[in-house]
């Protein structure tokens, strides 16, 4: 397994679609920063791969056998308890924010939720793999936009106190990016980003959210308007 010191990240994948498995394998193989270590067709084969291949990161479909409905999230929950050091990237066809929140309900560190459209976007998928391997979190921008849109439609939402730039920064925070990455993405100075972040969390009452993973969970819980322990972690 990767020791975090620059060695290749070992990745296994699981999806009941042979086409998706082949696409993921082709995308991940041959990269010096990643080591493809195996593929499974369902949750049971994925669990076996975890024990035999000893991956750093699992990339799994949300819906696949044996349970069908939320198998990818069930696997992520089991791994949180049995192999907390393994990162999990869940791929889904669905924008519904409830899936992303459920995935991160026991902690957002080492978890990512991406839409399957991102399978065609190698840099985004690779970024998510590295992020969860390093203890971070990633939420698909489309999910973040859905959450922000729903919250903005509510009367009296604290989001109305945010400036346009602050809403833009909040959406990128929820994607799991560091202040430095936000600065690069939005073409701002790191100092400017820090000011925006401090202002955002002050206005939203999330001043205790410090590291990247806790910031992601705090942002998700706020945007979903579902108070929980992560909102003040």
C-alpha positions in Angstrom: 0.0 0.0 0.0 1.1 3.6 -0.6 2.9 5.1 2.3 1.9 8.6 1.3 5.5 9.4 0.4 5.1 9.6 -3.3 4.7 5.9 -4.2 1.9 4.9 -6.6 -1.6 4.7 -5.1 -3.0 1.1 -5.4 -6.6 1.2 -6.7 -9.2 -1.5 -7.1 -12.6 -0.9 -8.9 -16.0 -2.4 -8.7 -18.9 -2.0 -11.2 -21.5 -4.5 -12.6 -21.0 -3.0 -16.1 -18.1 -4.6 -18.0 -17.9 -1.5 -20.1 -17.4 0.7 -17.1 -14.8 -1.6 -15.6 -12.8 -1.7 -18.8 -13.0 2.1 -19.1 -11.8 2.6 -15.6 -9.0 0.1 -16.0 -7.9 1.7 -19.2 -8.0 5.2 -17.6 -6.1 4.2 -14.5 -3.5 1.8 -15.9 -0.2 3.1 -17.2 -0.1 6.1 -14.9 3.1 6.4 -12.8 1.1 7.8 -9.8 -1.5 5.0 -9.8 -1.3 1.2 -9.7 -4.3 -0.7 -10.9 -4.7 -3.7 -8.6 -7.9 -5.4 -9.7 -11.6 -5.2 -10.6 -14.8 -6.8 -9.3 -18.4 -7.0 -10.4 -20.2 -6.5 -7.1 -19.8 -5.7 -3.4 -18.8 -9.2 -2.5 -16.0 -9.4 -5.1 -14.9 -5.9 -4.0 -14.7 -7.0 -0.4 -12.5 -10.0 -1.5 -10.2 -7.6 -3.5 -9.8 -5.4 -0.4 -8.4 -8.4 1.5 -6.2 -9.8 -1.3 -5.0 -6.7 -3.2 -4.7 -4.4 -0.2 -5.6 -1.2 -2.0 -5.1 2.4 -0.9 -8.3 3.5 -2.7 -11.5 1.8 -3.8 -13.5 3.2 -6.8 -17.0 1.7 -6.7 -20.4 2.1 -8.4 -23.2 3.2 -6.1 -25.8 0.7 -7.4 -24.6 -2.9 -8.0 -25.2 -6.4 -6.6 -25.8 -8.0 -4.2 -28.0 -5.3 -2.6 -28.5 -3.2 -5.7 -29.7 0.1 -4.2 -26.8 1.6 -2.2 -24.2 -1.1 -2.4 -21.3 1.3 -2.9 -22.3 3.2 0.2 -22.7 0.0 2.2 -19.2 -1.0 1.2 -17.8 2.4 2.2 -19.5 2.1 5.6 -18.0 -1.3 6.2 -14.6 -0.1 5.2 -14.8 2.8 7.5 -14.9 0.3 10.4 -12.7 -2.5 9.1 -10.2 -0.6 7.0 -10.4 3.1 7.9 -7.2 3.9 6.0 -8.7 3.0 2.7 -10.2 5.8 0.6 -13.4 5.3 -1.3 -14.6 7.0 -4.4 -18.3 6.3 -5.1 -19.5 6.8 -8.7 -23.2 7.4 -9.3 -25.6 8.4 -12.1 -27.6 10.4 -9.6 -27.3 14.0 -8.5 -29.4 13.5 -5.4 -27.5 15.1 -2.5 -28.9 12.5 0.0 -26.5 9.9 -1.4 -23.4 12.1 -0.8 -24.5 13.0 2.7 -25.2 9.3 3.5 -21.8 8.4 2.2 -20.2 10.9 4.6 -22.5 10.5 7.5 -19.8 8.8 9.6 -17.1 11.2 8.5 -16.1 12.9 5.3 -12.4 12.1 5.4 -11.2 9.7 2.7 -14.6 9.8 0.9 -15.6 11.1 -2.6 -18.9 11.2 -4.4 -18.7 11.8 -8.2 -21.2 11.5 -11.0 -20.4 8.8 -13.6 -20.0 11.5 -16.1 -16.6 12.1 -14.5 -15.5 8.7 -15.6 -14.8 10.4 -19.0 -12.8 13.1 -17.2 -9.6 11.4 -16.1 -8.1 14.5 -14.3 -11.2 14.8 -12.1 -11.3 11.1 -11.2 -7.5 11.0 -10.6 -7.8 14.1 -8.4 -10.5 12.5 -6.3 -8.4 9.3 -5.9 -5.4 11.3 -4.6 -7.6 13.4 -2.4 -9.2 10.5 -0.6 -5.8 8.7 -0.3 -4.4 11.8 1.4 -7.4 12.0 3.8 -9.5 14.5 2.0 -13.0 14.6 0.6 -14.5 15.4 -2.8 -18.2 16.1 -3.8 -19.2 16.4 -7.4 -19.8 20.0 -8.4 -23.3 19.1 -9.7 -24.3 17.9 -6.3 -23.0 21.0 -4.7 -24.9 23.2 -7.2 -28.2 21.2 -6.4 -27.7 21.8 -2.7 -27.0 25.5 -3.1 -30.0 25.9 -5.4 -32.3 24.2 -2.9 -31.0 26.2 0.0 -31.3 29.5 -1.9 -35.0 28.8 -2.7 -35.8 28.7 1.0 -37.1 31.9 2.6 -34.7 33.4 5.1 -31.8 31.2 4.0 -28.5 32.5 5.4 -27.1 32.0 2.0 -28.8 35.3 1.0 -26.2 37.0 3.2 -23.3 35.7 1.1 -21.9 37.7 -1.8 -21.8 36.1 -5.3 -18.0 35.5 -4.8 -18.6 33.9 -1.4 -21.2 31.5 -2.9 -18.8 30.6 -5.5 -16.1 29.9 -2.9 -18.5 27.9 -0.8 -19.3 25.6 -3.8 -15.6 24.9 -4.3 -15.1 24.3 -0.5 -17.8 21.6 -0.7 -15.9 19.9 -3.6 -13.1 19.3 -1.0 -10.5 21.7 -2.3 -7.9 23.4 -0.1 -7.6 27.2 0.1 -4.6 27.0 -2.2 -6.5 24.9 -4.7 -9.5 27.3 -4.5 -7.2 30.2 -5.1 -5.8 28.6 -8.2 -9.3 27.5 -9.5 -10.9 31.0 -9.0 -7.7 33.0 -9.9 -7.5 34.6 -6.5 -4.7 35.1 -4.0 -4.6 32.6 -1.1 -5.0 35.6 1.3 -8.2 36.6 -0.5 -9.6 33.1 -0.3 -8.8 32.9 3.4 -10.8 36.1 4.0 -13.8 34.7 1.9 -13.7 31.4 3.8 -13.6 33.1 7.2 -16.5 35.4 6.2 -18.6 32.5 4.8 -18.3 30.3 7.9 -18.9 33.3 10.2 -22.1 34.1 8.3 -23.2 30.4 8.4 -22.3 29.8 12.0 -19.7 27.1 11.0 -16.6 28.7 12.6 -15.4 25.5 14.1 -14.9 23.9 10.7 -11.1 23.8 10.3 -9.5 21.1 8.1 -10.6 20.3 4.6 -12.7 17.2 5.4 -14.6 18.9 8.2 -15.2 21.9 6.0 -16.7 19.6 3.4 -19.1 18.0 5.9 -20.0 21.3 7.5 -20.8 22.8 4.1 -22.9 19.7 3.0 -24.9 19.6 6.2 -25.6 23.3 6.1 -26.6 23.3 2.4 -28.8 20.3 3.0 -30.3 22.0 6.0 -29.9 18.8 8.0 -28.2 19.6 11.3 -25.9 16.9 12.6 -22.7 16.4 14.6 -20.6 17.0 11.5 -21.8 20.6 11.3 -19.9 21.5 14.3 -17.1 19.0 14.1 
